[in-house]
Every structure is written in structure tokens, then in C-alpha cells.
Amino acid sequence: MIQRRMDGSVNFYRGWNEYKNGFGSIESEFWIGLENIHRLVQNGYTILRVELEEGTDSAFAEYSSFYIAGEADKYRIHVSGYSGTAGDGISCAYVYCNNNAQFSTYDNDNDAVSTNEASRWRGAWWYNDGHMSHLNGEYGNINHGQGVNWYFFKGWAISLSGARMMLRLG
């Protein structure tokens, strides 16, 4: 597991170094760190599964090909081969989709627009021009797009009650 959201006990509105190295607690909410994710991918963990919950509803998205670049390319994300029930929130064909985006935090703006999307949406993520998924947003925040969101599952106005990102060997 590389990320888990479940109760809002950990603040995910953090800077670049914390996202690079990881934070939180394996017993509750955490982000394993971009460097650790990059190492896992280089060691063959190239299938990404995202599990989402909102109340009693659940859905998943799985990508048969997952890769993030190293820090020199700002941990750019590449995914393909979507399957699942949540809808394709990363590699979809809209301008807001996250595929091929560099990772951005409030103190390291790498998105495709002049505004700082990590500040605007209250969380670090792979932003192009906005987002269709945003699992590092403010837990419980129902302001348009600022919470824990997966647009094709519950839209931008509902902050999901749970999210997990997992990698497995490809």
C-alpha cells in the first residue's frame, strides 16, 4: 500500500519534502513517499489498484501499467490499461485528467497552468489543468474539488470516506 485515507487523522496538506519522503502512520493514514514509490516501480511493482469508499458504496480502478519518473522529472505519472468500477480518474482523455502530469505541492508548483493547483485544491497531486482524481485533498472538505475526490465515482462535491492506493508486481 502506498497511500491510505480513512478518517482524517493525518494532515495531507504538506510540502514537497514530506511528499518526497513520506509521512503518517501505517496503522492509520499515510503517504509512503514519492521516492519509495519510484523505487517500487523500478523493482517491478507496476500495477496500480485504487480502492475508494463513500459510506457503504465502494469502487475500484486498476491500471495494468503504472510508472512514475524520478525527482528530476518531478515524479511524472504514466498509467494505462484501466479496468474497474470507479471510472478512469487518471488516464482519461479530458484536460483535467492526471496522466503524464508532474507532481505538485503548495511549495513546488509543477502543474500545466499559471495558478498553483496544489494550493487551489488544498492538496498535493499530479495536476494538469485541474483534476479528475485527487486522493490527497482535505479529508471531509466538500468544497468543489478540494476534498478526497474521484470524479467518475462521486464527483467533486463529495469528499470520499476512504481511499487506498496499492502496487503489485506486474
Residue frames relative to the residue before (quaternion, step in Angstrom):
aa qw qx qy qz dx dy dz
M 1.0000 0.0000 0.0000 0.0000 0.00 0.00 0.00
I 0.1960 -0.8059 0.5503 0.0962 3.56 -0.86 0.94
Q 0.7930 0.0410 -0.0308 0.6071 3.59 1.24 -0.31
R 0.0441 0.7809 -0.6230 0.0135 3.56 -1.14 0.70
R 0.0652 -0.7359 0.6736 0.0232 3.51 -1.15 0.91
M 0.1118 0.8357 -0.5293 0.0945 3.59 -0.78 0.94
D 0.8511 0.0670 0.0001 0.5208 3.61 1.02 -0.56
G 0.5230 -0.6638 0.4047 0.3494 3.61 1.20 0.01
S 0.4203 0.7446 -0.4418 0.2717 3.60 1.24 0.18
V 0.7355 0.3240 -0.2018 0.5598 3.60 1.24 -0.36
N 0.3988 -0.7009 0.5455 0.2283 3.56 -0.95 0.95
F 0.1773 -0.8063 0.5594 0.0745 3.60 -0.66 1.12
Y 0.5347 0.5897 -0.4253 0.4306 3.63 1.23 0.08
R 0.2600 0.7823 -0.4934 0.2772 3.53 0.31 1.37
G 0.5844 -0.6209 0.4253 0.3035 3.51 -1.36 0.31
W 0.7925 -0.3726 0.2462 0.4154 3.50 -1.45 0.11
N 0.6975 0.4865 -0.3014 0.4313 3.61 0.70 -1.01
E 0.6508 0.5039 -0.3257 0.4653 3.59 1.00 -0.71
Y 0.6669 0.4693 -0.3073 0.4905 3.60 1.00 -0.73
K 0.6050 0.5490 -0.3533 0.4559 3.58 1.10 -0.60
N 0.8029 0.3371 -0.1377 0.4719 3.58 0.82 -1.04
G 0.5208 -0.6475 0.4072 0.3792 3.60 1.19 -0.42
F 0.0003 0.7862 -0.6173 0.0299 3.55 -1.27 0.48
G 0.6498 0.5262 -0.3989 0.3765 3.53 -1.35 0.20
S 0.4746 -0.6537 0.5191 0.2793 3.52 -1.35 -0.27
I 0.5150 -0.6603 0.4582 0.2982 3.57 -0.88 0.95
E 0.6335 0.5357 -0.3270 0.4526 3.61 1.20 -0.47
S 0.7809 0.2148 -0.1344 0.5709 3.60 1.18 -0.40
E 0.7929 -0.2142 0.1898 0.5380 3.58 -0.55 -1.14
F 0.1282 0.8027 -0.5742 0.0978 3.57 -1.03 0.74
W 0.1886 -0.6828 0.6863 0.1651 3.47 -1.51 0.19
I 0.4014 -0.7731 0.4418 0.2147 3.57 -0.53 1.18
G 0.5644 -0.6054 0.3779 0.4148 3.60 1.20 -0.42
L 0.5346 -0.6553 0.4408 0.3009 3.55 -0.97 0.91
E 0.6298 0.5248 -0.3410 0.4600 3.60 1.01 -0.73
N 0.6634 0.4940 -0.3034 0.4731 3.58 0.96 -0.82
I 0.6280 0.5165 -0.3374 0.4743 3.59 1.00 -0.77
H 0.6439 0.5257 -0.3176 0.4562 3.58 0.92 -0.91
R 0.6551 0.5059 -0.3078 0.4692 3.61 0.96 -0.84
L 0.6376 0.5259 -0.3286 0.4572 3.60 0.96 -0.83
V 0.6499 0.5118 -0.3115 0.4675 3.57 0.95 -0.89
Q 0.6661 0.4994 -0.3066 0.4615 3.59 0.93 -0.84
N 0.6966 0.4341 -0.2610 0.5082 3.58 1.22 -0.43
G 0.7156 -0.5124 0.2391 0.4102 3.58 1.17 0.54
Y 0.5292 0.6033 -0.4286 0.4151 3.61 1.24 0.05
T 0.1679 0.8485 -0.4668 0.1844 3.53 0.28 1.32
I 0.5965 0.4933 -0.3921 0.4971 3.60 1.20 0.36
L 0.1641 -0.7941 0.5828 0.0533 3.56 -0.70 1.15
R 0.0374 -0.7628 0.6454 0.0113 3.55 -0.95 0.96
V 0.1150 -0.7699 0.6271 0.0289 3.54 -0.91 1.03
E 0.0859 -0.7845 0.6134 0.0288 3.58 -0.78 1.05
L 0.1269 -0.8132 0.5679 -0.0061 3.54 -0.84 1.10
E 0.0525 -0.7839 0.6182 0.0239 3.56 -1.16 0.69
E 0.0618 0.7341 -0.6762 0.0066 3.49 -1.25 0.63
G 0.7962 -0.0984 0.0069 0.5969 3.54 -0.22 1.30
T 0.7882 -0.2516 0.2090 0.5214 3.58 -0.70 -1.09
D 0.5566 0.5902 -0.3942 0.4317 3.60 1.28 -0.01
S 0.0125 0.7905 -0.6122 0.0083 3.55 -1.06 0.73
A 0.0028 -0.7729 0.6343 -0.0151 3.53 -1.27 0.50
F 0.1577 -0.7829 0.5902 0.1179 3.55 -1.26 0.24
A 0.1464 -0.7252 0.6621 0.1200 3.50 -1.38 0.38
E 0.0414 -0.7897 0.6119 0.0130 3.55 -0.92 0.89
Y 0.1520 -0.7699 0.6172 0.0560 3.52 -1.06 0.90
S 0.3704 -0.7668 0.4843 0.2005 3.57 -0.61 1.15
S 0.7599 0.2072 -0.1531 0.5968 3.57 1.27 -0.24
F 0.0749 0.7859 -0.6035 0.1120 3.56 -0.65 1.18
Y 0.1063 0.7755 -0.6146 0.0976 3.54 -0.97 0.91
I 0.0117 -0.7425 0.6645 0.0831 3.55 -1.17 0.58
A 0.4778 -0.6681 0.5043 0.2665 3.52 -1.05 0.90
G 0.6131 -0.5474 0.4217 0.3829 3.54 -1.30 0.05
E 0.7616 -0.4000 0.2572 0.4403 3.54 -1.32 0.03
A 0.5859 0.5937 -0.3800 0.3997 3.63 1.03 -0.67
D 0.7403 0.3070 -0.1887 0.5676 3.60 1.16 -0.61
K 0.5282 -0.6868 0.3762 0.3284 3.58 1.21 0.64
Y 0.5956 -0.6221 0.3432 0.3747 3.58 1.05 0.86
R 0.0636 0.8328 -0.5408 0.0998 3.56 1.01 0.91
I 0.3042 -0.7713 0.5390 0.1484 3.58 -0.93 0.96
H 0.0259 -0.7545 0.6557 0.0115 3.55 -1.15 0.76
V 0.0975 0.7782 -0.6158 0.0750 3.59 -0.79 1.02
S 0.0772 0.7612 -0.6437 0.0174 3.54 -1.30 0.44
G 0.7284 0.4456 -0.3087 0.4191 3.53 -1.32 0.13
Y 0.1304 0.8268 -0.5335 0.1214 3.59 0.92 0.91
S 0.1329 0.7129 -0.6878 0.0331 3.51 -1.31 0.65
G 0.4553 0.7066 -0.4734 0.2632 3.57 -1.16 0.41
T 0.5572 -0.6217 0.4635 0.2970 3.52 -1.40 -0.18
A 0.6052 0.6050 -0.3380 0.3917 3.60 1.27 -0.28
G 0.4707 -0.6074 0.4799 0.4233 3.57 1.17 -0.53
D 0.5261 -0.6608 0.4513 0.2878 3.53 -1.17 0.67
G 0.0752 -0.8510 0.5198 -0.0077 3.55 -0.05 1.30
I 0.7109 0.4231 -0.2765 0.4891 3.62 1.19 -0.01
S 0.8264 0.2557 -0.1298 0.4845 3.62 0.61 -1.05
C 0.3235 0.7613 -0.5040 0.2485 3.61 1.22 0.27
A 0.5716 -0.6622 0.3975 0.2769 3.57 -1.24 0.41
Y 0.4950 0.6574 -0.4380 0.3619 3.63 1.17 0.30
V 0.6409 -0.5336 0.3875 0.3928 3.58 -1.22 0.47
Y 0.6684 0.5135 -0.2987 0.4477 3.61 1.12 -0.61
C 0.5110 0.6699 -0.4233 0.3331 3.61 1.19 -0.28
N 0.5121 -0.7222 0.4123 0.2149 3.50 -1.12 0.79
N 0.4881 0.6965 -0.4335 0.2979 3.60 1.16 -0.39
N 0.8333 0.1684 -0.1880 0.4918 3.55 -1.08 0.90
A 0.4909 0.6466 -0.4414 0.3822 3.60 1.20 0.33
Q 0.4341 -0.6431 0.5586 0.2932 3.52 -1.27 0.49
F 0.5400 -0.6210 0.4620 0.3306 3.56 -1.21 0.54
S 0.0965 -0.8007 0.5908 0.0221 3.57 -1.00 0.87
T 0.0880 -0.7393 0.6646 0.0635 3.51 -1.23 0.70
Y 0.6884 -0.4782 0.3182 0.4429 3.59 -1.19 0.21
D 0.7534 0.3575 -0.2115 0.5097 3.62 1.14 -0.52
N 0.7398 0.2457 -0.1966 0.5947 3.61 1.27 0.27
D 0.0721 -0.8556 0.5115 -0.0345 3.54 0.25 1.40
N 0.0677 0.8234 -0.5542 0.1012 3.59 -0.41 1.26
D 0.4071 0.7259 -0.4746 0.2865 3.61 1.19 0.30
A 0.6399 -0.5850 0.3775 0.3252 3.55 -1.35 0.18
V 0.6979 0.4257 -0.2724 0.5075 3.63 1.22 0.12
S 0.6495 -0.5610 0.3541 0.3716 3.58 -1.25 0.36
T 0.6370 0.4965 -0.3412 0.4809 3.61 1.15 -0.42
N 0.4706 -0.6386 0.5201 0.3165 3.57 -1.24 0.41
E 0.2869 -0.8084 0.4929 0.1455 3.56 -0.16 1.32
A 0.6102 0.5480 -0.3632 0.4421 3.63 1.04 -0.61
S 0.6541 0.4694 -0.3100 0.5057 3.60 1.06 -0.68
R 0.6535 0.5360 -0.3118 0.4341 3.56 0.90 -0.95
W 0.7907 0.3186 -0.1501 0.5007 3.58 0.87 -0.98
R 0.4618 -0.7447 0.3990 0.2701 3.59 1.31 0.32
G 0.7843 0.2345 -0.2019 0.5377 3.57 0.91 0.90
A 0.5105 -0.6382 0.4892 0.3047 3.54 -1.18 0.61
W 0.2048 0.7662 -0.5859 0.1662 3.57 -1.06 0.80
W 0.5635 -0.5411 0.4823 0.3964 3.54 -1.36 -0.08
Y 0.0187 0.8294 -0.5543 0.0664 3.59 -0.12 1.30
N 0.1969 -0.6753 0.6884 0.1768 3.51 -1.22 0.63
D 0.7234 -0.2239 0.2227 0.6140 3.58 -0.14 -1.32
G 0.7912 -0.0353 -0.0154 0.6103 3.57 0.22 1.27
H 0.3549 -0.7335 0.5389 0.2138 3.57 -1.17 -0.53
M 0.2728 -0.7078 0.6217 0.1953 3.52 -1.35 0.41
S 0.7454 0.1300 -0.1329 0.6402 3.54 1.34 -0.20
H 0.0602 0.7799 -0.6159 0.0939 3.55 -1.12 0.73
L 0.0009 0.8597 -0.5094 0.0372 3.56 0.22 1.25
N 0.6592 0.4756 -0.3198 0.4868 3.60 1.26 0.04
G 0.3726 0.7412 -0.4792 0.2867 3.60 1.20 0.41
E 0.6969 -0.4554 0.3499 0.4295 3.54 -1.35 0.04
Y 0.4339 -0.7068 0.4988 0.2518 3.56 -0.67 1.11
G 0.8297 0.2083 -0.1733 0.4880 3.57 -0.85 1.01
N 0.5364 0.6221 -0.4131 0.3932 3.61 1.23 -0.17
I 0.1544 -0.8182 0.5501 0.0635 3.59 -0.60 1.13
N 0.3827 0.6863 -0.5170 0.3395 3.60 1.22 0.26
H 0.6760 -0.5449 0.3241 0.3756 3.55 -0.97 0.95
G 0.8883 -0.0010 -0.0395 0.4575 3.57 -0.56 1.23
Q 0.6123 0.5896 -0.3538 0.3901 3.62 1.19 -0.03
G 0.6264 0.5440 -0.3401 0.4427 3.60 1.22 -0.17
V 0.6657 -0.3998 0.3933 0.4923 3.53 -1.27 -0.55
N 0.0660 0.8616 -0.4874 0.1253 3.57 -0.05 1.33
W 0.0242 0.7060 -0.7072 -0.0298 3.49 -1.38 0.52
Y 0.3936 -0.7950 0.3996 0.2309 3.53 0.04 1.36
F 0.7350 0.4476 -0.2599 0.4380 3.61 0.74 -0.98
F 0.6327 0.4986 -0.3388 0.4862 3.60 1.26 -0.15
K 0.8394 -0.0497 0.0694 0.5367 3.62 0.63 -1.06
G 0.5869 -0.6058 0.3694 0.3901 3.60 1.22 0.20
W 0.6481 -0.5344 0.3956 0.3714 3.53 -1.37 -0.16
A 0.6748 0.5345 -0.2954 0.4143 3.61 1.15 -0.43
I 0.6853 0.4014 -0.2835 0.5374 3.60 1.28 0.03
S 0.2514 -0.7372 0.6082 0.1527 3.55 -0.89 0.98
L 0.4362 -0.7374 0.4557 0.2414 3.56 -0.56 1.20
S 0.4672 -0.6871 0.4854 0.2721 3.57 -1.12 0.68
G 0.8156 0.0388 -0.0258 0.5768 3.59 1.19 -0.34
A 0.0708 0.7718 -0.6299 0.0503 3.54 -1.17 0.68
R 0.0151 -0.7747 0.6321 -0.0066 3.54 -1.10 0.81
M 0.1345 -0.7480 0.6447 0.0819 3.53 -1.09 0.83
M 0.0020 -0.8144 0.5775 -0.0568 3.56 -0.76 1.08
L 0.2085 -0.7506 0.6132 0.1310 3.54 -1.21 0.63
R 0.0004 0.7701 -0.6366 -0.0407 3.52 -1.23 0.53
L 0.6785 -0.4999 0.3524 0.4069 3.52 -1.27 0.40
G 0.3115 -0.7669 0.5387 0.1570 3.54 -0.96 0.92
